[in-house]
Amino acid sequence: MDDPVVPFDLVRMFLGSDPALFYLEIVFRTFLIYAYALLLIRWVGGRGIAQISVVEFLLVIALGSAVGDGMFYADVPIFYSMLVITLVVVINRLLDVLIFRFRPIEKALDGTTAEVIRDGVIDTRILRRRKLGQSELFEELRENGYRNLGEVRMAYFESSGRFSTFSQPQPRLGLPIEPPWDIKPPVTVGPGDKIRDNQRLACCICGFVLAGNLAMTPDQCPHCQGKSWTAAGVAEAESPSP
């Protein structure tokens, strides 16, 4: 049976009963777990922490755990928690310095900005690479007031996990994204279907608008190899807020 905890035993509270060399093990554990957690967060991506940087997010997690354990676990000496807190802050400051001085390290830790849309056409390779869904992109655009991809001149997926969008001076034909497709799916046609006179079609995958002189839909989209199209249109609403 374990010995009962003696309240306010200063030796137990501050130093514990482990060998002094265990402090070195704490240093090793802290660096190892911090590095592993950083790699996992970078692998998962930044969408879930779009308001703060990856390093700041990890700092909050690490400090919360280290501070909490030392507050109410009787078998966790205060000096252990103080050492971990100090190491986490030092690591964070070191990463800040490295990010400031070395661009490759900044890219590795914070990520890079990617061009998602140019002139109303989605770069589907970026969506796959950044693990972004089309519905997620469309939701972001609707939140910024866009109803049609033809209104979008450029859209960027920032390293922070947020989107930046810029409007066309004059809206063009493009893929309608309002109302949301979950509510009202677009009417689509496939490869080899006849195109009515004066009808313009947009790829349902990337928004590429087919030329107006085609009699039939091609076997696949020349931009993304998609195989479904819907009627392209121009939004009639007032210009969206940038």
C-alpha positions, 0 to 999 in steps of 0.5 A: 500500500502506498504511503499517504501524501504528507501535505506541504512536504517541501522536498516532495513538492519541489524535488520529488523522490527521483534521481537528479539525472531524471531532470536530464530525462525531462529535457530529452522528453520535452524536446522529443515530444515537442518535435513530434507534436510539431511534425504531426500538426504540420502534417494535419494542416492549419485549417483547424488553427487558422487564427494562430500560427502552428508554433503558437498553437503548440505553445498553448497545448504544451504550457497547458499540460505542463502547468496543469499537471504541476498544480494538482498531481501530488506525485509531480514535483513543482520543479519538474513542471517549472523545467518543462515550462521553461524548456517549452518557452525557450524552444518557442523563442528559438523557433521564432528566431529561426523563422525570422532569420531563415526563410526555409525554416519559416516555410517548413513550420508555417507553410506557404501561400497557394493560388487556388483560383485564377480567373474563375478556374480552380487549381484542383492540384492545390486542393488535393495537395492541401487536402481541401474539399470543393465544398469547403472552398465554395463555402469560403467564397459564399461567406465573402459574398461570391455567387459564381466563380466568374466573379473571382479574379484570384483566391489564395489559400494562406499559410495561416489556413485562411482564404484571401479572395479578390474580385474581377473588375467585371464578372465573367461567365463562371460556375454557379456556387449559390445556392449551395449544391447540397440544397439545390444540385446543379443540372449536369451533362456528361461527355458527348452531350449536345450543347444547345445554341448559345449555351455556355457550360462550366466544368463542375470540378474546376469551373473551366468554361467551354468555348461557345462554338462547340456542338458537343461536350468533350470527353473530358475537361481540358483543364482538370479532366472532369467529366460533368458540366453545368450551365455557366452564368453571371451573378446578377447581385452587387459586387461582393466585398473583397 
